[in-house]
Amino acid sequence: MMKVYNTLTRRIEDLVPLKDNEIRLYTCGPTVYNYAHIGNFRAYTFEDILRRVVKFNGMKIRQVMNLTDVDDKTIRGANAAGIALADYTKTYKDAFFEDLRKLNVEPAEVYPAATDHIPEMIALVKKLMDRGIAYQSDDRSVYFKVREFPGYGRLAHIDFDHQRTGARCASDEYDKENVGDFALWKAWEPSDGPVGWDSPWGRGRPGWHIECSAMSMKYLGETFDLHTGGIDNLFPHHENEIAQAEAATGREFVRTWMHCAHLRVNGEKMSKSLGNFFTLRDLIEKGWSGREIRYVLINAHYRTGLNFAFDALEDARRSLARIDACVEKATDGDTPDWAKKRLDDFAAAVSDDLNIPKAFAALFELVRETNGKGGAGVLPVFKRMDEVLGVIFFGNEKKEVAVPAEIQAMLDRRAEARKAKDWAESDRLRDAIAAAGWLVKDSRDGQSVTKK
């Protein structure tokens, strides 16, 4: 039985599908106003592990991950760039999916974009208006009456008696200290430029929170199994999702909520001013592979803070090399009992609230025993474990080693030197590339490079 920690109840609970042995899962996706950073990918790899463990335990899954392509940030970015909102966000949507592939994150079944679901959002706001729990204010925006929804704050465990309430929260994002009526539909303003849709309340656009309520219920139903995200989304975003959905339907919105903890870099909060703010492509340009980055992102319990450091990437590279060397010795056939025991240990760990560190311990015990006892019949165990981890290479799979930008620049200059028959410069660049830890091989097809 798979067990997970439910943020709503603050308890470890069995994860049992509401119907048809299928977990219906909604995961908060990116706001596509910039390239996603490694803190974002901590959440997305956690959700990928969750998805994989659900299937590992014999259940089906239907995952929906939204793309927020209209909000305060995307509108500001598009208008500053002087291009249409759709053109602005497409760049970051495409980059996001490319990054997911590099991290070996399994695709969700549905990726709904907010701008494709405006009618559903308008219908949900109208239902809340009809029920008297939403109102249009003097600024022409539509707000949710927080005080009139019993139980508001139960997910975040907010005590209303000790909070400043009553003010309207027009911004898409705000702090706990600003608990108040939040925007469902935001009236058009000149700063919005060409972005806006017609509605019963005038031209405008949806608030951030209504997007997820509308899209999750469209694809998963009014009540579904599981909703996840980073801990920073717990309040106000997830709290507001519950209020909107349950006020509209009168039904429980989500059975189980799961949240992953923050990522820090070298022990500090990630910040551009500290020089420790990294996107996935930043790390790949430094020579790290998606597999190595994934290893670091998943190798901590999702409810504990993750400290991301370059030393951890070095450790990941060494650990993966050790695993690869062992897997090359493993074969198919009858699995020995000692290997079955390691798989049992692994299964127990991942099914216990996604205890991935303990699962890795089982994997490395399997590596140790395989090196000592032989790999006959052990390959199926490695493959079964990798159904969850997604970091092991098998057989002739291409081993991804990203070439850093500075190495690629030297390779490009070397190619030009060879074209010009400047052999001295070609040799100089070859030696410089070798000194940086890369070997250049020349052939009739051109030059190729491998990591030493």
N, C-alpha and C positions, 0 to 999 in steps of 0.2 A: 504493500500500500504506500502510495506517495503522500508525504506529509510536507506541508509548507506553513510558514508563519503568516497569519492573516493580520495585516495592519489594523483592520477594522475592529477585530476582537482582541488583539494583542495576545493571541494564542497560536500554538502549533496545532494545525487541524489536518484531517485527511482531505486530500483533494479528490473529490468524487464528482464525475460529470453530472450535470443536471439532467441530461438526456442523451440517448443514443451513443453512449461511451465516447462522446466528443467534448473536449474542452474548448469552449468558445472564449477566445483571448483577445483583449484589446490592449495594444501597447502604444503609448504616446510617442509619436514620431518627431522628426525634426521640424523646426521653424526654418524654412529655407531662405534665409536672408544672408547666409554666409556658409563657409565650409564648416562641417561639424568638427568639433575638437575631441580630444581623447576622453574628456569627461563625459561627453555625450555617448561615446562608444562604450564606456563602462556600462551604461544602462542597456545599450543595444546588444552587447555580448551577453550580459546577464539574461536578457529576455530570450536570446538564442539558446542558451543553456537550458532555460526553463522549457522552451518549446521542444528541445531534443529529449529532455528527460521525460516529458509527458509521453512522447512516442516510444521511448525506451521502455516505459511501463505498460505498453500495449494499448494506449488510448489514442484516439484520433484527435486532431487539432484543427481548428479554424482560427487563424490569427489575422487580425485587422490592425494595420499600423497607419495612422493618419499622416498626411503631409500638410503642415500649416503654411499655406501659401498666401494668406492674407491676414495681416495683423499690423500693429503699430510699426514693427521693425521692417517688415517687407515693404510696406507702403513708403516709409522714409527712404529705404534703400533704392527702390525703383524710381522715385521722384528725384532723388539726388543724382542718380545716373542718367536721368532724362529718357528712360525707356519704359515700355509697357510692363506692367506688373508680371504678366505671364512670361515675357522674355527674361526679365530679371531673375525670377525664381527658377526657371528651367535650368540655368547654369548650375545652381546648387542642388536641384533635384538629381540631375545627371551625376554630379560629383558624389552625392550621397550613395546612390546605388553602386557606383564604382567602388567606393570605400567599403561597402558591405561585402562585395565580392572578394576584395583583398583580405578581409577578415574572416572569410569563409562563414558568413552569417547566412543561414538558410532564409530564402525569401518567404515573406508572409503571403497568405492567400489573397489578400486585398490591400491595396495602398490607396485609399480614397484621398483626393485632394479637396481641401476646403472649398475652393472656388467652383468645383463641380457639384457642390451640394448646397448651394444657397437656398433653393426652394424648400429643402427639408428643414433647414434652419429657420426660415421664415414661418413654416408651418408649426414648428415647435414653440417659437416665441408666441405665435397667435394663440396656441392652446393655453399657454401660461397667462396670457392676457385675458382670455375668456374665463379662466378660473380665478381671476382676481388676485393672483400672486405676482403679477408684473404690472408695471404702469409706465406711461410716457411722461417724462419730466419736462420742465420748462426749457431744458436744453435740446428737446426733441428726441433725445435718446430714450430707449426703453430699458428699464431696470427691474431686477428681481428683488422682491421684498423679503430680505433675509429673516427678519423678525417673525414673519408669518409662516415660516417653514419649520415645523417642530423637528427637533433633532439636528438642526444645522450645527456643524462643528464636531459631530461625533467621530468622524474619521480622524481629524487632527486633534481631538480631545481638547477643544477650545472651551474655556470657561467664559461665557458671555459677561458675567457679572464683573469680570476684571479686564474687560476689553473696551476700548473706545469704539463705540458703534454709532450708527445713524448717518454718517457721511456717505455720500455716493462715491463709488470707486469706478471711475470712467476708464482708467488705464487697464490694459490687459493684464498686467502683472503688478502685484502690490504685496505688502507685508502683513503679518498677523495683526500688527498694531492698528491696521486700518480696516478692520472688519466692518463691512457695511453693504448696502445695496450695490450689486455689481451689474455692469452693462451686459444686456442681452443683444441689443441692436444699437449701434453707434451711429448717430446722425452724421451726415456728410458735412465736412468742413473744407474750406478752401485748401488747407494743407494736404488733404487727401488727393488733390489733383483729379485725374480721370478715374480714380478707383471708386466704385460705388454701384449699388443695385437699387432698383425701385422696390418699395415694400408698402404695406398698409400704413406705415408710420412715417413715410417719406423716404427720400433717397438716403442710402447709408450702406453700412456693411455689418456683418455679425461681430459680436464680441468673441474673444478667443475661446472662452469656456463653452459657449453653446455649440461650437463646432464639433467637439468630441462627443457630447451627449447625442447630437443628431446623427452623426455618422456611425457611432458604435451601435445605436439601436437599429439603424437601418440595416446593418449587415449581420448583427448578432442577436437581435431581438430585444424586447423591453427589459428582460432579465437574462443575464448571462453569467458565466462561471467566474471569470478572472480578469482583472484589470491591473496593469503594472506601470511602473515609471520610476524615475529618480525620486529620491526623498524630497527634493526641492519642488516637485509637482504636487506633493500631498496637499499643501495649502498655498494659495487658494484654489488651484486649478481642479484637483480631484474633488475637493469638498463641494465646489460649485457644480461640477458635473452631476454629483449625487442629487443635489437640491433641484436642479433643473429637471432631471429625468424623473425623479420620484414625484415631484409636484405635478408633473404633466400626466404621468401614467397611474399614480396611486399604487405602484408596485415596487418591490425591491429592485434596485438597479443592478448591482453587482454582488455576487456571493462572497468573493474573496479578493482582497487587495494585497499586492506585494510591492515593496519599494526597495531599491538598492541605495546604499550609502554613497556619500560623496567620494570623489577621487581627488587626491592631492598630489602635487609633483614635488619631489624632493622634500617632503614634509610640510609644504606650504600650499595655500590655496592658489590654484592656477590663476595667473594674472599676466597680462601683456607687460605691465610695468615692471614685473619681477623677472621678465625674460623666460618664464617657464610655461608659456602658453603654446601648446602644440596641436596642430591638426594631424590627421593621419598622414597626409602627404608630406608634412614637415619631417616626420620620423622616417618615412620611406626615403626621402631625399638624403637623410643622414646615413642610409645604408641598412636600415632595419627592415625585415620582411613583415608582411601582414601576419604570417604565422607566428613569428616571434612576439609581435605586439599583442596578438590575440592571447597567446600563452600568459603574458603578464596580466592582461585585463581580466581573465577568468580565474586566475590562480589565487583567489582570496574569497572568503565567504561574502556573498552579495550584501549581507546586512552589516558588514564591518567596513570601515573606511579603507580605501586602497591607496597606498603610497606608491606612485609611479616614479621610477628612477631609472637612469641609464644602467646602473649596476644590475637592476632586475632584468633588463633586456640582455645584458651579457650572460647572466645566469640562464635565461631562457634559451639563448643560443647553444650554450653548453648542454643543457638538459635535453633539448630536442636532438642534438647530435648523438647523445647517448641513447636516446630512444630509437633513432633511425638505425644506428649500428646494430641494436638488438633485433629490431623488426626484420632486418635483412637475413637474420639467422632463422626466423620463425617460418614454419610450414603449416600447411593444412594437414588434416588427419584427425585421429582420435585425440581429443583433448585430455591431458593427464589431470588427475584429481587435484594436484596442487595448483594448477592453473585455473581450474574451475572454482577453487576456493578464493582466489584473488578476484575473479569476476563477481563472486557473491559479495565479497567485501566492497567492491566498487559499486555494485548495484545498491547495496544497503546505504552507502554514503550519499550517492546522488539522490536517492529517494527520501533522504532525511533532510528536508529543507535545503536541497542543493548544496550539500557539503562537498564542494569541489576540492578543497585542500586535502580532505581525507580520501577522496577519490584518486587524486594524484599519488597519494601515499600507496594506495593499492596498485596503481600502475607501476610505480618504481619498484615495488616489491616483486611484481611480475617480471620486470626487467632484470632485477638481481637474480631471481631464481632461474630465469631463462638462460642467463649467461653461465650459470653454474650447472644446470641440469640438461640444457639443450632445448632447441626450439621446436621439436617435433610436436605437431598438433596445437601449437600455441597461437598461430596466426589468427584463427577465428576469435580468440579472446581479445587480441589487440584491436581487431576490427570492430568488435562489439563495444569496447570501451570508447573507440573513436567516434561512434555514432553520437556520443554525448560531447566529447571534447573537441573534435574537429581540428586536431593539430598534428596528426600522425600521417606521414607519407608511406605509401605502399607500392611495391613493385617499381614500375617505370614511371610513376608520377613525377612530373616536373618539380624539382625542388626550387622554390622561388627564392631568389636572392636579389634584392633590389640594388641597382647600381646607383650610388650617390651622385648627385648633380655635378659635383666637382670632378669625379672620375669620368663621367660621361662627357664633360667638357674637354678633358684631356684626350679622350678617345676621339672626339670629333676633330680636335686640332691635329692629332696624329694621322687621322685619315686624310686630312688636307695635305699634310706634309708628305705622305706617301704618294699621293696623287701628283704632287709637284716634284717627286723624286728627291726630296730633301731627307736623305737617309740619316743624316746626323741628328736632325730634329726628331725624326721618327724614333730613333734609338733613345734619345734623351727622354722623350715622353713615355716610352715603354718602361724605362728604368724608374721614372717618377711614379708611374702607376703601380709598378711592382713594390716600390718603397711604401706605398699606401696600403699594401696588402692585397693587390689584385694581379692576376697573371693574364697577359695578353697572348692570344694565339692567332696567327695569321693563316689564312687559307685562300683558295681561289674565290670563295664567297665573301671575302672580306675579313675583318678582325672580330674576334669574340673575346669576352673577358669572363674570368671565373674568380671567385673569392678563394684566397689561399687557405 
